[in-house]
Amino acid sequence: MTPVQGGVRGWAATRKGHLSRLRFTSLRLRLVVVFGLVALTAAVSASGIAYWLNREAVLTRTQDAVLGDFKQAMQNRAGTLPSHPTQDELQRTAGQMANSSQRFGVLLVAEDDNGRTVYASSGGLDGFSLQDVPASLRAAVNKKQSVGADSGNKYAYHLYWQRVVDHGTPYLVAGTRVIDGGATGYMLKSLEPEAKDLNSLAWSLGIATGLALIGSALLAQAAASTVLKPVQRLGVAARRLGEGKLDTRLRVSGTDELADLSRTFNHAAEALEKRVDDMAARDEASRRFVADMSHELRTPLTAITAVTEILEEELEAETGSMDPMIEPAVRLVVSETRRLNDLVENLMEVTRFDAGTARLVLDDVDIADQITACIDARAWLDAVDLDAERGIHARLDPRRLDVILANLIGNALKHGGSPVRVAVRATDDEVVIAVQDHGPGIPEDVLPHVFDRFYKASASRPRSDGSGLGLSIAMENAHIHGGEITAANSPEGGAVFTLRLPRDASALAEESEKDTAKNGDA
């Protein structure tokens, strides 16, 4: 028994391109894709959740700190202003409020003693202005709320905030009024540093996702190699088994399911090898029995044939010395002896084919002359219409060609009746001989079996004049030449047997001789 190890790997290497295409377009690719999709989904989900949580944490922390400072500044700074402050008082207070650790811009709005609206911005004329505050936020800041237990409000004015984006930069805008009258304050804080931090976090998470995807692909490749390598060895071993190498076995390692599969394969291969060996032994014994029986029958059959020839001469004599009561029995013995003699000869020919000892004896043959000689030797000249040009030569075995023609034409005469038409055409490489009868044709269910040994088209007539081996022997003789015979029904009626033979069978004969010499040396 030959374990499939280095030999299988070497065999697989000769088909590297084919097997690699099979691997990467089937299970291996699906494993890598599934691993990649799972890893991508997990990484994207984790990255998205992490980004969202960090974004909310960063923005909420910054927002709470800024709003807390702004609210405290409004209480401590803007709350100390008079009800109708001057422009200078507002500007000084706005500057003090902006001088905070959070570095936000401040805009204060109030009415002076003359009833005019005055503005003060921590950034001067080019700084924070009322136009930078969304209208909805201004409306909410200036809206007075009802105060009382029913409304749930302790104060008439509240602090409101809103996130806005201006030219790609995010800002936090907030506003409130001083309780019990006074200035209204607005705050503007740039969130660009936080946005940059969040962008850096997004890039980091994206890179981590890409690395996770690459890692999952490598892991999937490694897992696929580990899982699929035994499967590939099993596939290679199965192909070797299908090629007839019944001693193929798999190396078994481990105790997992793949190891159990390898053991099952080895048991199946061992049982198959034993079954095939048993069948081959029985087949060889059967062939040897037929061959021995045929040889053993020839000696008594020769004596019987000699006696039947004498009896046949007595039947044909004009003296009439034979008793009329036994004449039918004698004729039956003569015909059955001939049939038995033909059967023994056919069996011996079949055993030579089965044993591989049949050989070609080639000669230059004129096809038309060969067909004429065949039908003339069997007195079929009046029953056969030959359509063949003289001068079509081929290098074939004349005796085996005669056997083929005799079986095909005799079969056509027996089952189709005369006249039988034999047509010959030739190309540069082959000779084609078509034998057509004018009978009822061959039933469709019989066509696939006409060349089977001992096949009878009618189960009700298991015994006939033929042995059931003629067409089978004709096919074997065609195969040994490198040709073939096909059977079909003609649209015009009747059956057509088409013989195709090469113009020169020398190469096949030389190859057969080499095989014989090799087997003899072995």
C-alpha positions in Angstrom: 0.0 0.0 0.0 1.3 3.4 -1.0 0.5 6.3 1.4 -0.4 9.5 -0.4 2.4 11.8 0.8 5.2 13.2 -1.3 3.9 11.3 -4.3 0.6 13.0 -4.2 2.2 16.4 -3.6 4.5 15.8 -6.6 1.5 14.8 -8.7 -0.4 17.8 -7.6 2.5 20.1 -8.5 2.3 19.0 -12.1 -1.2 20.5 -12.1 -0.4 23.6 -10.1 -2.2 26.1 -12.2 -5.3 24.0 -12.5 -5.5 23.1 -8.9 -4.8 26.7 -7.7 -7.6 27.9 -9.8 -9.9 25.4 -8.3 -8.8 26.2 -4.8 -9.1 30.0 -5.0 -12.5 29.9 -6.8 -14.3 27.6 -4.4 -14.1 26.8 -0.7 -10.9 28.6 0.1 -12.2 31.8 -1.4 -15.5 31.5 0.4 -13.7 31.0 3.7 -11.5 34.0 3.2 -14.5 36.1 2.1 -16.6 35.0 5.1 -13.8 35.6 7.5 -13.2 39.0 5.9 -16.9 40.0 6.1 -17.2 38.9 9.7 -14.0 40.8 10.6 -15.1 43.9 8.6 -18.5 43.9 10.2 -17.1 43.5 13.7 -14.3 46.1 13.2 -16.7 48.7 11.6 -19.2 48.2 14.3 -16.6 48.5 17.1 -15.0 51.5 15.4 -18.4 53.2 14.9 -19.5 52.7 18.4 -16.1 53.8 19.8 -16.1 56.9 17.6 -19.6 57.8 18.6 -19.0 57.3 22.3 -15.7 59.3 22.1 -17.3 62.0 20.0 -20.1 62.5 22.5 -17.8 62.4 25.4 -15.4 65.0 23.9 -18.1 67.4 22.8 -20.1 67.0 25.9 -17.1 67.6 28.2 -16.0 70.7 26.2 -19.6 72.0 25.9 -20.2 71.6 29.6 -17.0 73.3 30.5 -17.6 76.3 28.2 -21.3 76.7 29.1 -20.4 76.5 32.8 -17.7 79.2 32.5 -20.0 81.4 30.4 -22.9 81.0 32.9 -20.6 81.9 35.7 -19.2 84.9 33.9 -22.7 86.1 33.1 -23.5 85.9 36.8 -20.3 87.4 38.1 -19.6 90.0 35.4 -22.7 90.9 33.5 -24.9 90.6 36.6 -23.0 93.5 38.2 -23.7 95.9 35.4 -26.4 98.5 35.9 -29.8 98.1 34.2 -28.8 100.6 31.5 -25.0 100.3 31.0 -22.9 102.5 28.8 -21.0 101.4 25.8 -17.7 101.5 27.7 -19.1 99.5 30.6 -20.4 96.8 28.2 -17.1 96.6 26.3 -15.0 96.3 29.5 -17.3 93.6 30.8 -17.2 91.7 27.5 -13.4 91.8 27.6 -13.3 90.5 31.1 -15.8 87.7 30.3 -13.8 86.6 27.3 -10.6 86.5 29.4 -11.5 82.9 30.4 -9.6 79.7 30.3 -12.1 78.5 27.7 -11.2 81.3 25.2 -14.6 82.0 23.8 -15.9 85.1 22.2 -18.5 87.3 24.0 -21.2 89.6 22.7 -23.2 91.7 25.1 -26.4 93.5 24.1 -28.2 96.1 26.4 -30.1 99.5 26.4 -28.5 102.7 27.6 -30.2 105.5 29.5 -31.4 107.0 26.2 -33.2 103.8 25.2 -30.7 103.0 22.5 -29.4 99.4 21.9 -25.7 99.2 22.5 -23.4 96.3 21.6 -20.1 95.2 22.9 -17.9 92.4 21.5 -14.8 90.9 22.9 -13.2 90.9 19.5 -14.0 94.5 18.5 -15.8 95.5 15.3 -14.4 92.5 13.4 -15.3 90.0 16.2 -18.4 88.2 17.3 -21.5 90.0 16.1 -25.3 89.4 16.4 -25.5 88.1 12.8 -23.3 85.1 13.9 -26.1 84.0 16.3 -28.9 81.9 14.7 -32.3 83.6 14.7 -33.9 80.6 16.5 -31.4 80.9 19.3 -31.9 84.7 19.7 -35.7 84.1 19.8 -35.3 81.4 22.5 -33.0 83.6 24.6 -35.3 86.6 24.5 -38.4 84.6 25.2 -39.7 85.2 28.7 -40.9 82.1 30.5 -43.7 82.0 33.0 -42.4 81.5 36.5 -44.2 79.4 39.1 -44.8 76.0 40.5 -47.3 75.2 37.7 -44.8 75.8 34.9 -41.8 74.3 36.7 -39.6 77.4 35.9 -37.7 79.1 38.6 -36.4 81.8 36.3 -37.9 83.8 33.5 -34.9 83.4 31.2 -32.7 80.3 30.5 -29.4 79.5 29.0 -29.7 78.1 25.4 -27.0 76.7 23.2 -26.6 75.4 19.6 -23.9 73.8 17.5 -23.3 75.4 14.1 -20.8 75.0 11.2 -19.4 78.0 9.4 -17.1 77.4 6.4 -16.3 73.9 7.6 -15.5 74.9 11.2 -17.8 73.8 14.0 -18.8 76.3 16.6 -20.8 76.3 19.9 -23.1 79.3 20.2 -24.9 80.0 23.5 -26.9 82.9 25.0 -28.8 84.0 28.0 -30.2 87.1 29.7 -29.4 88.6 33.1 -32.2 87.8 35.5 -34.2 90.8 36.8 -33.2 92.9 33.8 -29.9 93.9 32.3 -27.7 92.8 29.5 -28.2 89.9 27.2 -25.0 87.8 26.5 -24.0 85.5 23.7 -21.0 83.3 23.5 -19.2 81.8 20.5 -16.7 78.9 21.0 -14.7 77.3 18.2 -14.8 73.5 18.3 -12.0 73.1 15.7 -9.5 71.5 18.1 -12.1 68.9 19.2 -12.9 68.3 15.5 -9.3 67.7 14.7 -9.0 65.3 17.6 -12.1 63.4 16.4 -10.7 63.3 12.9 -7.5 61.8 14.2 -9.5 59.3 16.2 -11.5 58.4 13.0 -8.3 57.9 11.0 -6.9 55.7 13.8 -10.1 53.6 13.9 -10.0 53.3 10.1 -6.4 52.1 10.2 -7.3 49.7 12.9 -10.2 48.4 10.9 -8.0 47.9 7.8 -5.4 46.1 9.9 -8.1 43.9 11.4 -9.4 43.1 7.9 -5.9 42.2 6.7 -5.3 40.1 9.8 -8.6 38.3 9.3 -7.7 37.5 5.7 -4.3 36.1 6.8 -6.1 34.1 9.6 -8.7 32.9 7.1 -5.9 31.8 4.7 -4.1 29.9 7.5 -7.4 28.3 8.6 -8.4 27.4 5.1 -5.0 25.9 4.5 -5.3 23.8 7.6 -8.8 22.7 6.9 -8.5 22.3 3.1 -5.2 20.5 2.9 -6.7 17.2 4.0 -9.6 17.8 1.7 -7.2 18.5 -1.2 -5.2 15.3 -0.4 -8.5 13.4 -0.4 -9.5 14.9 -3.8 -6.1 13.9 -5.2 -6.3 10.4 -3.8 -9.9 10.0 -5.2 -8.6 11.0 -8.6 -5.8 8.6 -8.4 -8.2 5.9 -7.3 -10.4 6.8 -10.3 -7.4 6.4 -12.6 -7.1 2.8 -11.4 -4.3 3.2 -8.8 -6.1 1.1 -6.2 -3.2 1.0 -3.8 -3.7 4.7 -3.0 -4.0 5.5 0.7 -4.2 8.6 2.8 -1.9 9.4 5.7 -4.1 9.6 8.8 -3.1 11.9 11.6 -5.2 13.2 14.5 -8.6 12.2 15.9 -10.9 14.9 14.4 -13.6 14.5 11.7 -11.1 14.9 8.8 -9.0 12.1 10.3 -12.2 9.9 10.4 -12.9 10.8 6.8 -9.4 9.8 5.8 -9.8 6.5 7.7 -13.1 5.9 5.9 -11.5 6.6 2.6 -8.7 4.1 3.3 -11.2 1.4 4.3 -13.3 2.1 1.2 -10.1 2.0 -1.0 -9.0 -1.2 0.6 -12.4 -2.9 0.1 -12.5 -1.7 -3.5 -9.0 -3.0 -4.2 -9.9 -6.3 -2.7 -13.1 -6.5 -4.7 -11.4 -5.5 -7.9 -8.6 -8.1 -7.3 -11.2 -10.8 -6.6 -13.1 -9.8 -9.8 -9.9 -9.8 -11.8 -8.9 -13.2 -10.4 -12.4 -14.6 -11.3 -12.3 -13.0 -14.7 -8.8 -14.4 -15.3 -9.9 -17.8 -14.2 -13.0 -17.6 -16.5 -10.8 -16.6 -19.5 -8.4 -19.4 -18.7 -11.2 -21.9 -18.3 -12.7 -20.8 -21.7 -9.2 -21.0 -23.4 -8.5 -24.4 -21.8 -11.9 -25.7 -22.7 -11.6 -24.4 -26.3 -8.2 -26.1 -26.7 -9.4 -29.3 -25.1 -12.5 -29.3 -27.4 -10.4 -29.0 -30.5 -8.9 -32.6 -30.4 -12.3 -34.5 -30.1 -13.9 -31.9 -32.4 -11.3 -32.6 -35.1 -12.2 -36.3 -34.9 -16.0 -35.6 -34.9 -15.5 -33.2 -37.9 -13.7 -35.9 -39.8 -16.6 -38.4 -39.1 -19.2 -35.8 -40.1 -17.4 -35.1 -43.3 -17.6 -38.8 -44.2 -21.3 -38.9 -43.2 -21.9 -35.8 -45.4 -20.2 -37.5 -48.3 -22.5 -40.5 -47.8 -25.5 -38.1 -47.8 -24.4 -36.5 -51.1 -23.6 -39.9 -52.8 -26.0 -41.0 -55.4 -26.1 -44.6 -54.3 -28.7 -43.9 -51.6 -27.1 -46.4 -49.3 -28.1 -44.4 -46.1 -31.2 -45.4 -44.3 -33.9 -42.7 -44.9 -34.9 -43.1 -41.2 -31.5 -41.8 -39.9 -30.8 -39.3 -42.7 -32.4 -36.3 -40.8 -30.4 -37.2 -37.7 -27.2 -37.3 -39.7 -27.9 -33.9 -41.3 -28.6 -32.5 -37.8 -25.2 -33.9 -36.5 -23.4 -32.4 -39.5 -24.9 -28.9 -39.1 -24.4 -28.9 -35.3 -20.8 -30.1 -35.6 -20.1 -27.1 -38.0 -21.8 -24.8 -35.6 -19.8 -26.2 -32.7 -16.6 -25.9 -34.6 -17.4 -22.2 -35.4 -18.2 -21.6 -31.7 -14.9 -23.1 -30.6 -12.9 -21.0 -33.1 -14.8 -17.8 -32.0 -14.1 -18.6 -28.3 -10.4 -19.1 -29.0 -10.3 -15.8 -30.8 -12.1 -14.0 -28.0 -9.7 -15.4 -25.4 -6.8 -14.1 -27.5 -8.3 -10.6 -27.4 -9.0 -10.8 -23.7 -5.4 -12.1 -23.0 -3.9 -9.3 -25.1 -2.1 -11.8 -27.3 -3.9 -10.9 -30.6 -1.4 -9.4 -33.0 -1.6 -7.8 -36.4 0.1 -9.3 -39.4 0.2 -6.4 -41.8 0.2 -6.4 -45.6 -0.7 -4.0 -48.4 -4.3 -4.7 -49.3 -6.5 -3.6 -52.2 -9.8 -3.0 -50.4 -11.9 -3.8 -53.5 -10.0 -7.0 -54.1 -10.3 -8.0 -50.5 -14.0 -7.5 -50.4 -14.5 -9.4 -53.6 -12.4 -12.3 -52.3 -14.4 -12.4 -49.1 -17.8 -12.7 -50.8 -16.5 -15.0 -53.5 -15.2 -17.5 -50.9 -18.6 -17.6 -49.3 -20.6 -17.7 -52.6 -22.3 -14.3 -51.9 -21.5 -12.8 -55.3 -25.1 -12.8 -56.4 -26.4 -11.4 -53.1 -24.0 -8.5 -52.6 -23.9 -5.2 -54.6 -20.3 -3.9 -54.3 -19.6 -0.2 -54.9 -15.8 0.1 -54.6 -13.1 1.6 -56.8 -10.0 -0.5 -57.4 -6.7 0.9 -56.4 -7.7 1.9 -52.8 -4.8 0.5 -50.9 -4.3 0.2 -47.1 -1.8 -1.5 -44.9 -3.9 -3.8 -42.8 -4.1 -7.4 -41.6 -5.9 -9.2 -44.5 -7.1 -12.1 -42.3 -8.7 -9.9 -39.7 -10.2 -7.6 -42.3 -11.8 -10.8 -43.9 -13.2 -11.7 -40.5 -14.7 -8.3 -40.1 -16.3 -8.2 -43.6 -17.5 -11.8 -43.3 -19.3 -11.0 -40.0 -20.8 -7.7 -41.2 -22.0 -9.0 -44.6 -23.1 -12.4 -43.2 -25.1 -10.6 -40.5 -26.7 -8.3 -43.1 -27.7 -11.3 -45.3 -29.1 -13.2 -42.3 -31.2 -10.5 -40.8 -31.8 -8.1 -43.7 -31.9 -10.3 -46.7 -30.3 -9.6 -50.1 -29.2 -7.6 -51.9 -26.7 -6.2 -49.4 -24.9 -3.1 -50.6 -21.2 -2.6 -49.7 -19.9 0.9 -50.4 -16.2 2.0 -50.0 -14.9 5.5 -49.7 -11.4 6.6 -48.7 -9.6 9.7 -47.4 -5.9 10.4 -46.9 -6.1 8.9 -43.4 -8.8 6.3 -43.3 -11.0 3.8 -45.2 -14.7 3.8 -44.7 -16.7 0.7 -45.6 -20.5 0.8 -45.2 -22.6 -2.4 -45.3 -26.3 -1.7 -45.8 -29.2 -4.2 -45.9 -32.8 -3.8 -46.9 -34.4 -5.4 -43.9 -36.6 -4.0 -41.2 -33.7 -2.3 -39.4 -32.5 -2.7 -35.8 -34.9 -1.8 -32.9 -33.7 1.3 -31.0 -33.4 -0.6 -27.8 -31.2 -3.2 -29.5 -28.8 -0.7 -31.1 -26.6 -0.1 -28.0 -26.1 -3.9 -27.5 -25.5 -5.2 -31.0 -21.7 -5.6 -30.3 -22.2 -7.3 -26.9 -21.0 -10.8 -26.6 -23.8 -13.5 -26.8 -26.4 -10.8 -27.1 -29.7 -12.0 -28.7 -32.1 -9.4 -30.0 -35.1 -11.6 -29.2 -35.4 -13.2 -25.8 -37.7 -15.8 -27.3 -35.0 -17.0 -29.6 -32.0 -17.7 -27.4 -30.8 -20.3 -29.8 -30.0 -19.3 -33.4 -27.6 -20.2 -36.2 -25.0 -17.8 -34.9 -23.0 -17.9 -31.7 -23.6 -14.2 -30.7 -19.9 -13.5 -31.0 -19.5 -12.5 -34.6 -20.1 -8.7 -34.3 -18.2 -8.6 -31.0 -15.2 -10.3 -32.7 -15.6 -7.9 -35.7 -15.4 -4.9 -33.3 -12.3 -6.3 -31.5 -10.6 -6.7 -34.9 -11.5 -3.1 -35.8 -10.1 -1.9 -32.5 -6.8 -3.7 -32.8 -6.4 -1.8 -36.1 -7.2 1.5 -34.4 -10.6 1.7 -36.0 -14.3 1.3 -35.0 -17.6 0.0 -36.2 -20.9 1.8 -35.7 -24.5 0.6 -36.2 -27.4 2.7 -37.3 -30.7 2.6 -39.2 -30.8 4.1 -42.7 -33.5 6.7 -43.5 -34.1 4.7 -46.7 -34.8 1.5 -44.6 -32.6 -1.2 -43.3 -29.5 -1.3 -41.0 -26.1 0.2 -41.8 -22.9 -0.9 -40.3 -20.0 1.5 -40.9 -16.4 0.3 -40.6 -13.7 2.9 -40.2 -10.0 1.7 -40.5 -6.8 3.7 -40.8 -5.0 3.6 -44.1 -1.8 2.5 -42.3 -1.9 0.5 -39.0 1.9 0.2 -38.8 2.3 2.5 -35.8 -0.3 0.7 -33.8 1.3 -2.7 -34.6 4.7 -1.4 -33.5 3.3 -0.1 -30.3 1.6 -3.5 -29.7 4.9 -5.3 -30.2 6.6 -3.0 -27.7 3.9 -3.7 -25.1 4.3 -7.4 -25.7 8.1 -7.3 -25.3 7.7 -5.2 -22.1 5.2 -7.6 -20.6 7.5 -10.5 -21.6 10.5 -8.9 -19.8 8.4 -8.2 -16.8 
